[in-house]
Amino acid sequence: MHGQFGSVIITFDDKVFIISPLEDLSAVLIQSTETNATFTAIFEGLWSVSKKYKDVVKLK
């Protein structure tokens, strides 16, 4: 999946910052505790099931 995402998502405080730097440069800042919690939960869920990079490199 590396390289398939054209946007960057940054979560901090009670905010979610989405930047799309490719074709149409745009950015959205959402200030919402609930939205931040949702994006944080998605990240933590994916992080918890991810393999370590060194293990992925060995598989190739």
DSSP file (Angstrom, degrees, kcal/mol; ACC not computed):
  #  RESIDUE AA STRUCTURE BP1 BP2  ACC     N-H-->O    O-->H-N    N-H-->O    O-->H-N    TCO  KAPPA ALPHA  PHI   PSI    X-CA   Y-CA   Z-CA
    1    1 A M    >         0   0    0      0, 0.0     3,-2.1     0, 0.0     4,-0.3   0.000 360.0 360.0 360.0  -8.6    0.0    0.0    0.0
    2    2 A H  T 3   +     0   0    0      1,-0.3     0, 0.0     2,-0.1     0, 0.0  -0.346 360.0  15.8 -59.3 131.2    3.0    2.3    0.2
    3    3 A G  T 3  S+     0   0    0      2,-0.1    -1,-0.3    -2,-0.0     0, 0.0   0.444  95.7 104.9  87.6   0.2    2.7    5.1   -2.2
    4    4 A Q    <   +     0   0    0     -3,-2.1     2,-0.5     2,-0.0    -2,-0.1   0.528  61.8  79.5 -91.4  -6.2   -1.1    4.7   -2.8
    5    5 A F        -     0   0    0     -4,-0.3    -2,-0.1     1,-0.1    -1,-0.0  -0.893  51.9-173.5-108.5 127.0   -2.2    7.6   -0.7
    6    6 A G        +     0   0    0     -2,-0.5    16,-0.5    14,-0.0     2,-0.3   0.472  66.3  67.2 -94.5  -2.4   -2.0   11.1   -2.1
    7    7 A S        -     0   0    0     13,-0.2     2,-0.4    14,-0.1    13,-0.2  -0.801  67.6-141.0-118.9 159.6   -3.0   12.9    1.1
    8    8 A V  E     -A   19   0A   0     11,-2.9    11,-2.8    -2,-0.3     2,-0.5  -0.965  13.2-160.0-117.5 135.2   -1.4   13.4    4.5
    9    9 A I  E     -A   18   0A   0     -2,-0.4     2,-0.4     9,-0.2     9,-0.2  -0.973   8.5-176.1-119.1 126.5   -3.5   13.3    7.7
   10   10 A I  E     -A   17   0A   0      7,-2.8     7,-3.4    -2,-0.5     2,-0.4  -0.984   5.5-164.3-122.9 128.0   -2.1   14.8   10.9
   11   11 A T  E     +A   16   0A   0     -2,-0.4     2,-0.3     5,-0.2     5,-0.2  -0.928  20.7 150.9-112.1 137.7   -4.0   14.6   14.3
   12   12 A F  E >   -A   15   0A   0      3,-2.1     3,-3.4    -2,-0.4    -2,-0.0  -0.969  58.9 -22.8-161.0 150.7   -3.2   16.8   17.2
   13   13 A D  T 3  S-     0   0    0     -2,-0.3    18,-0.0     1,-0.3    -2,-0.0  -0.227 126.7 -30.8  46.0-121.3   -5.0   18.3   20.2
   14   14 A D  T 3  S+     0   0    0     -3,-0.1    18,-2.0    22,-0.1     2,-0.3  -0.071 121.4  96.7-111.4  32.2   -8.7   18.3   19.1
   15   15 A K  E <   -AB  12  31A   0     -3,-3.4    -3,-2.1    16,-0.2     2,-0.4  -0.862  53.8-159.0-126.0 154.0   -7.8   18.8   15.4
   16   16 A V  E     -AB  11  30A   0     14,-2.4    14,-3.0    -2,-0.3     2,-0.5  -0.995  13.7-163.6-128.5 124.8   -7.4   16.8   12.2
   17   17 A F  E     -AB  10  29A   0     -7,-3.4    -7,-2.8    -2,-0.4     2,-0.5  -0.948   3.9-170.0-113.8 119.2   -5.4   18.3    9.4
   18   18 A I  E     -AB   9  28A   0     10,-2.9    10,-2.5    -2,-0.5     2,-0.4  -0.946   4.1-173.2-113.5 123.5   -5.7   16.8    6.0
   19   19 A I  E     -AB   8  27A   0    -11,-2.8   -11,-2.9    -2,-0.5     8,-0.2  -0.963  12.9-170.9-120.0 130.0   -3.3   17.9    3.3
   20   20 A S  E     + B   0  26A   0      6,-3.0     6,-1.7    -2,-0.4   -13,-0.2  -0.870  13.0 170.4-117.4  94.9   -3.6   16.9   -0.4
   21   21 A P        +     0   0    0      0, 0.0     4,-0.2     0, 0.0   -14,-0.1   0.429  50.5  79.6 -89.5   2.4   -0.4   18.2   -2.0
   22   22 A L  S    S-     0   0    0    -16,-0.5     3,-0.3     2,-0.2    -2,-0.1   0.691 104.3 -14.0 -84.0-116.7   -0.6   16.6   -5.4
   23   23 A E  S    S+     0   0    0      1,-0.2     2,-0.8     2,-0.0    -3,-0.0   0.941 137.6  27.2 -55.9 -61.5   -2.7   17.8   -8.3
   24   24 A D  S    S-     0   0    0      2,-0.0    -1,-0.2     0, 0.0    -2,-0.2  -0.857  87.3-137.3-107.1 100.4   -5.0   20.3   -6.6
   25   25 A L        +     0   0    0     -2,-0.8     2,-0.3    -3,-0.3    -2,-0.0  -0.361  43.8 148.2 -58.3 120.7   -3.2   21.6   -3.6
   26   26 A S  E     -B   20   0A   0     -6,-1.7    -6,-3.0    -2,-0.2     2,-0.3  -0.984  27.0-167.5-152.4 159.9   -5.7   21.8   -0.8
   27   27 A A  E     -B   19   0A   0     -2,-0.3     2,-0.4    -8,-0.2    -8,-0.2  -0.993   3.7-162.5-150.2 148.6   -5.9   21.4    3.0
   28   28 A V  E     -B   18   0A   0    -10,-2.5   -10,-2.9    -2,-0.3     2,-0.6  -1.000   3.2-162.2-134.1 132.0   -8.7   21.1    5.5
   29   29 A L  E     -B   17   0A   0     -2,-0.4     2,-0.5   -12,-0.2   -12,-0.2  -0.968   9.3-169.0-114.3 118.8   -8.4   21.7    9.3
   30   30 A I  E     -B   16   0A   0    -14,-3.0   -14,-2.4    -2,-0.6     2,-0.8  -0.931   7.6-161.1-109.2 122.8  -11.2   20.1   11.3
   31   31 A Q  E     +B   15   0A   0     -2,-0.5     2,-0.3   -16,-0.2   -16,-0.2  -0.871  42.4 123.5-105.0 102.1  -11.5   21.1   14.9
   32   32 A S     >  -     0   0    0    -18,-2.0     4,-2.5    -2,-0.8     5,-0.2  -0.885  52.6-150.5-162.1 122.1  -13.5   18.4   16.6
   33   33 A T  H  > S+     0   0    0     -2,-0.3     4,-2.3     1,-0.2     5,-0.1   0.897 103.1  50.5 -61.6 -40.1  -12.8   16.2   19.6
   34   34 A E  H  > S+     0   0    0      2,-0.2     4,-2.0     1,-0.2    -1,-0.2   0.915 111.4  46.3 -66.7 -43.6  -15.0   13.5   18.1
   35   35 A T  H  > S+     0   0    0      2,-0.2     4,-2.5     1,-0.2     5,-0.2   0.909 112.8  50.4 -66.7 -41.2  -13.4   13.5   14.7
   36   36 A N  H  X S+     0   0    0     -4,-2.5     4,-2.6   -22,-0.2    -2,-0.2   0.917 109.9  50.7 -60.9 -43.1   -9.9   13.6   16.2
   37   37 A A  H  X S+     0   0    0     -4,-2.3     4,-2.3    -5,-0.2    -1,-0.2   0.879 110.2  50.5 -62.8 -37.8  -10.8   10.6   18.4
   38   38 A T  H  X S+     0   0    0     -4,-2.0     4,-2.2     2,-0.2    -2,-0.2   0.947 113.0  43.8 -65.5 -49.4  -12.1    8.7   15.3
   39   39 A F  H  X S+     0   0    0     -4,-2.5     4,-2.3     1,-0.2    -2,-0.2   0.879 114.1  51.5 -64.6 -37.5   -9.0    9.3   13.3
   40   40 A T  H  X S+     0   0    0     -4,-2.6     4,-2.8    -5,-0.2    -1,-0.2   0.904 109.4  49.9 -65.0 -41.5   -6.8    8.4   16.3
   41   41 A A  H  X S+     0   0    0     -4,-2.3     4,-2.4     2,-0.2    -2,-0.2   0.891 110.1  50.7 -64.9 -39.7   -8.7    5.2   16.8
   42   42 A I  H  X S+     0   0    0     -4,-2.2     4,-2.4     2,-0.2     5,-0.2   0.944 112.7  46.6 -61.5 -47.6   -8.3    4.3   13.1
   43   43 A F  H  X S+     0   0    0     -4,-2.3     4,-2.9     1,-0.2    -2,-0.2   0.943 113.8  47.0 -59.5 -49.3   -4.5    4.9   13.4
   44   44 A E  H  X S+     0   0    0     -4,-2.8     4,-2.1     1,-0.2    -1,-0.2   0.873 111.4  52.0 -64.2 -37.1   -4.1    3.0   16.6
   45   45 A G  H  X S+     0   0    0     -4,-2.4     4,-0.9    -5,-0.2    -1,-0.2   0.929 113.7  42.9 -63.5 -45.6   -6.1    0.0   15.2
   46   46 A L  H >X S+     0   0    0     -4,-2.4     4,-0.7     1,-0.2     3,-0.6   0.899 113.0  53.1 -66.7 -40.1   -4.0   -0.2   12.1
   47   47 A W  H >< S+     0   0    0     -4,-2.9     3,-0.7     1,-0.2    -1,-0.2   0.887 104.3  56.6 -61.6 -39.1   -0.8    0.3   14.1
   48   48 A S  H 3< S+     0   0    0     -4,-2.1    -1,-0.2     1,-0.2    -2,-0.2   0.756 114.0  38.0 -68.6 -24.0   -1.7   -2.6   16.4
   49   49 A V  H << S+     0   0    0     -4,-0.9    -1,-0.2    -3,-0.6    -2,-0.2   0.410  93.8 111.6-105.4   1.2   -2.0   -5.1   13.6
   50   50 A S    <<  -     0   0    0     -3,-0.7     2,-0.3    -4,-0.7     3,-0.0  -0.386  64.9-125.6 -74.8 151.6    0.9   -3.8   11.5
   51   51 A K        -     0   0    0     -2,-0.1     2,-0.1     1,-0.1    -1,-0.1  -0.662  33.6 -96.9 -91.1 153.0    4.0   -5.7   11.0
   52   52 A K    >>  -     0   0    0     -2,-0.3     4,-1.8     1,-0.1     3,-0.8  -0.431  31.4-121.1 -67.4 144.3    7.4   -4.3   11.8
   53   53 A Y  H 3> S+     0   0    0      1,-0.3     4,-2.4     2,-0.2     5,-0.2   0.878 112.4  56.2 -55.5 -41.7    9.2   -2.8    8.8
   54   54 A K  H 3> S+     0   0    0      1,-0.2     4,-1.3     2,-0.2    -1,-0.3   0.836 107.5  49.6 -62.9 -31.7   12.1   -5.1    9.2
   55   55 A D  H <> S+     0   0    0     -3,-0.8     4,-1.0     2,-0.2    -1,-0.2   0.841 110.2  50.1 -74.5 -33.8    9.8   -8.2    9.0
   56   56 A V  H  X S+     0   0    0     -4,-1.8     4,-0.8     2,-0.2     3,-0.3   0.897 108.3  52.6 -69.5 -40.5    8.1   -6.9    5.9
   57   57 A V  H >< S+     0   0    0     -4,-2.4     3,-0.6     1,-0.2    -1,-0.2   0.876 106.0  54.4 -63.4 -37.9   11.5   -6.3    4.2
   58   58 A K  H 3< S+     0   0    0     -4,-1.3    -1,-0.2     1,-0.2    -2,-0.2   0.826 102.0  59.3 -65.5 -30.8   12.5   -9.9    5.0
   59   59 A L  H 3<        0   0    0     -4,-1.0    -1,-0.2    -3,-0.3    -2,-0.2   0.767 360.0 360.0 -70.2 -24.9    9.4  -11.2    3.3
   60   60 A K    <<        0   0    0     -4,-0.8    -1,-0.2    -3,-0.6    -2,-0.2   0.475 360.0 360.0 -81.1 360.0   10.2   -9.6   -0.1
